[in-house]
């Protein structure tokens, strides 16, 4: 079940050198930032007098943009794994 330490360090270095690892790392970081902005955006909208439902509906375009970005990047990630 567990790998020996020498194989573990080899796998770690392999993951560090893999560009796809960095793509997922930065995507997760940006998604976290966007999540924080989305929460603040909803609070600002509620401060302007929008209801909770209206604030949620106004957040849909940003969610659609994230989904579109994921679908757009998918062929690049698949192409980098097939060699």
BALOBA-1460 file (C-alpha; in Angstrom, 3 decimals):
// residues 83
<rec num="1" residu="x" x="0.000" y="0.000" z="0.000"/>
<rec num="2" residu="x" x="2.710" y="2.483" z="0.963"/>
<rec num="3" residu="x" x="5.635" y="3.314" z="-1.310"/>
<rec num="4" residu="x" x="9.246" y="3.280" z="-0.147"/>
<rec num="5" residu="x" x="10.717" y="6.708" z="0.589"/>
<rec num="6" residu="x" x="12.990" y="6.728" z="-2.481"/>
<rec num="7" residu="x" x="10.028" y="6.106" z="-4.803"/>
<rec num="8" residu="x" x="7.966" y="8.689" z="-2.946"/>
<rec num="9" residu="x" x="10.566" y="11.413" z="-3.458"/>
<rec num="10" residu="x" x="10.869" y="10.427" z="-7.130"/>
<rec num="11" residu="x" x="7.102" y="10.724" z="-7.588"/>
<rec num="12" residu="x" x="7.084" y="14.061" z="-5.778"/>
<rec num="13" residu="x" x="9.758" y="15.497" z="-8.072"/>
<rec num="14" residu="x" x="7.902" y="14.115" z="-11.101"/>
<rec num="15" residu="x" x="4.737" y="15.906" z="-9.978"/>
<rec num="16" residu="x" x="6.638" y="19.170" z="-9.416"/>
<rec num="17" residu="x" x="8.041" y="19.035" z="-12.969"/>
<rec num="18" residu="x" x="4.675" y="18.218" z="-14.569"/>
<rec num="19" residu="x" x="3.013" y="21.287" z="-16.150"/>
<rec num="20" residu="x" x="-0.470" y="19.867" z="-15.592"/>
<rec num="21" residu="x" x="0.150" y="19.896" z="-11.830"/>
<rec num="22" residu="x" x="0.875" y="23.621" z="-12.002"/>
<rec num="23" residu="x" x="-2.210" y="24.246" z="-14.130"/>
<rec num="24" residu="x" x="-4.416" y="22.557" z="-11.510"/>
<rec num="25" residu="x" x="-2.574" y="24.397" z="-8.716"/>
<rec num="26" residu="x" x="-3.182" y="27.829" z="-10.248"/>
<rec num="27" residu="x" x="-6.740" y="26.967" z="-11.248"/>
<rec num="28" residu="x" x="-7.528" y="25.977" z="-7.654"/>
<rec num="29" residu="x" x="-5.949" y="29.200" z="-6.398"/>
<rec num="30" residu="x" x="-7.899" y="31.362" z="-8.818"/>
<rec num="31" residu="x" x="-11.115" y="29.475" z="-8.058"/>
<rec num="32" residu="x" x="-10.592" y="30.192" z="-4.360"/>
<rec num="33" residu="x" x="-10.101" y="33.888" z="-5.074"/>
<rec num="34" residu="x" x="-13.168" y="33.979" z="-7.294"/>
<rec num="35" residu="x" x="-15.206" y="32.273" z="-4.576"/>
<rec num="36" residu="x" x="-14.277" y="35.000" z="-2.083"/>
<rec num="37" residu="x" x="-15.091" y="37.723" z="-4.589"/>
<rec num="38" residu="x" x="-18.444" y="36.070" z="-5.333"/>
<rec num="39" residu="x" x="-19.425" y="36.103" z="-1.674"/>
<rec num="40" residu="x" x="-18.496" y="39.766" z="-1.310"/>
<rec num="41" residu="x" x="-20.295" y="40.565" z="-4.563"/>
<rec num="42" residu="x" x="-23.479" y="39.005" z="-3.199"/>
<rec num="43" residu="x" x="-23.221" y="41.027" z="0.011"/>
<rec num="44" residu="x" x="-22.702" y="44.246" z="-1.944"/>
<rec num="45" residu="x" x="-25.741" y="43.492" z="-4.100"/>
<rec num="46" residu="x" x="-27.840" y="42.833" z="-1.013"/>
<rec num="47" residu="x" x="-26.635" y="46.171" z="0.343"/>
<rec num="48" residu="x" x="-28.031" y="47.844" z="-2.770"/>
<rec num="49" residu="x" x="-31.457" y="46.450" z="-1.956"/>
<rec num="50" residu="x" x="-31.536" y="43.266" z="-4.054"/>
<rec num="51" residu="x" x="-33.087" y="40.199" z="-2.468"/>
<rec num="52" residu="x" x="-31.073" y="37.030" z="-1.843"/>
<rec num="53" residu="x" x="-32.603" y="35.385" z="-4.910"/>
<rec num="54" residu="x" x="-31.850" y="38.372" z="-7.133"/>
<rec num="55" residu="x" x="-28.250" y="38.520" z="-5.871"/>
<rec num="56" residu="x" x="-27.846" y="34.794" z="-6.629"/>
<rec num="57" residu="x" x="-29.290" y="35.283" z="-10.106"/>
<rec num="58" residu="x" x="-26.858" y="38.127" z="-10.776"/>
<rec num="59" residu="x" x="-23.967" y="35.789" z="-9.850"/>
<rec num="60" residu="x" x="-24.882" y="33.273" z="-12.589"/>
<rec num="61" residu="x" x="-22.785" y="34.913" z="-15.358"/>
<rec num="62" residu="x" x="-19.574" y="34.539" z="-13.348"/>
<rec num="63" residu="x" x="-20.359" y="30.868" z="-12.704"/>
<rec num="64" residu="x" x="-21.050" y="30.372" z="-16.392"/>
<rec num="65" residu="x" x="-17.691" y="31.976" z="-17.245"/>
<rec num="66" residu="x" x="-15.854" y="29.579" z="-14.909"/>
<rec num="67" residu="x" x="-17.642" y="26.586" z="-16.443"/>
<rec num="68" residu="x" x="-16.809" y="27.823" z="-19.928"/>
<rec num="69" residu="x" x="-13.148" y="28.231" z="-18.966"/>
<rec num="70" residu="x" x="-13.016" y="24.652" z="-17.649"/>
<rec num="71" residu="x" x="-14.577" y="23.282" z="-20.845"/>
<rec num="72" residu="x" x="-12.237" y="25.379" z="-22.979"/>
<rec num="73" residu="x" x="-9.088" y="24.160" z="-21.154"/>
<rec num="74" residu="x" x="-10.096" y="20.486" z="-21.229"/>
<rec num="75" residu="x" x="-8.694" y="19.741" z="-24.750"/>
<rec num="76" residu="x" x="-5.336" y="21.240" z="-23.785"/>
<rec num="77" residu="x" x="-5.112" y="19.046" z="-20.711"/>
<rec num="78" residu="x" x="-6.073" y="15.920" z="-22.667"/>
<rec num="79" residu="x" x="-3.580" y="16.750" z="-25.419"/>
<rec num="80" residu="x" x="-0.745" y="17.138" z="-22.865"/>
<rec num="81" residu="x" x="-1.341" y="13.641" z="-21.443"/>
<rec num="82" residu="x" x="-1.471" y="11.771" z="-24.743"/>
<rec num="83" residu="x" x="2.060" y="11.242" z="-26.073"/>
